[in-house]
Amino acid sequence: MKKYLREIEVSGLILVIIGVVMSMFISNQYAMWPCGVGLALWLITFLYRAFHWQEYERENKQNITILIIAIVLLFIQMYRRLWL
């Protein structure tokens, strides 16, 4: 698992970005799936690194910040689509 953490994390990030871009230009119905899968992949790496905190302390702090920003952006997109 340790060997593939970076690849899983990057693929999750790419899927989240694809989902956010799709929600801007297409509908939320199609955009929620890439975002959901991307966040799930990110969650897998996040949990693995959380259980190995000493080894991944710096990356954990960065991931927490990025994850919070991504969640806030998704809520903004959902709020914007609900009221338009």
C-alpha positions in Angstrom: 0.0 0.0 0.0 2.8 2.4 0.9 4.2 2.0 -2.6 1.0 3.3 -4.3 -0.1 6.1 -1.9 1.1 8.9 -4.2 -0.7 7.4 -7.3 -3.9 6.9 -5.4 -3.7 10.5 -4.0 -3.0 12.1 -7.4 -5.8 10.1 -9.1 -8.2 11.3 -6.4 -7.2 14.9 -6.9 -7.6 14.6 -10.6 -11.1 13.1 -10.2 -12.1 15.9 -7.8 -10.9 18.6 -10.2 -12.8 16.9 -13.1 -15.9 16.8 -11.0 -15.7 20.5 -10.1 -15.1 21.5 -13.7 -18.0 19.3 -14.8 -20.3 20.9 -12.3 -19.5 24.3 -13.7 -20.2 23.4 -17.3 -22.5 20.4 -17.1 -25.0 19.4 -14.4 -24.3 18.4 -10.8 -25.9 15.0 -11.5 -22.9 13.9 -13.6 -20.3 15.8 -11.6 -21.0 14.2 -8.2 -19.6 10.8 -9.2 -16.1 11.9 -10.1 -16.0 14.1 -7.0 -17.3 11.3 -4.8 -14.9 8.7 -6.1 -12.0 11.2 -5.9 -12.8 12.1 -2.3 -13.1 8.4 -1.4 -9.6 7.7 -2.9 -8.3 10.7 -1.0 -9.9 9.4 2.2 -8.2 6.0 1.8 -4.7 7.7 1.6 -5.7 10.1 4.4 -6.7 7.3 6.8 -3.6 5.3 6.0 -1.4 8.2 6.7 -3.3 9.1 9.8 -2.6 5.7 11.3 1.1 6.2 10.5 1.2 9.8 11.7 4.9 9.9 12.7 6.0 9.0 9.2 3.6 11.3 7.3 3.2 14.3 9.6 4.0 17.0 7.1 1.8 15.4 4.3 -1.1 15.0 6.8 -1.2 18.7 7.6 -1.2 19.6 3.9 -3.9 17.0 3.1 -6.1 18.3 5.9 -5.9 21.8 4.5 -6.5 20.7 0.9 -9.4 18.4 1.9 -11.1 21.3 3.8 -10.7 23.6 0.8 -12.2 20.9 -1.6 -15.2 20.3 0.7 -15.9 24.1 0.9 -15.7 24.4 -2.9 -18.1 21.5 -3.3 -20.6 23.0 -0.8 -20.3 26.4 -2.7 -21.1 24.6 -5.9 -24.0 22.7 -4.4 -25.4 25.9 -2.8 -25.0 27.8 -6.1 -26.9 25.1 -8.1 -29.7 24.9 -5.5 -30.6 28.6 -5.6 -30.2 29.2 -9.3 
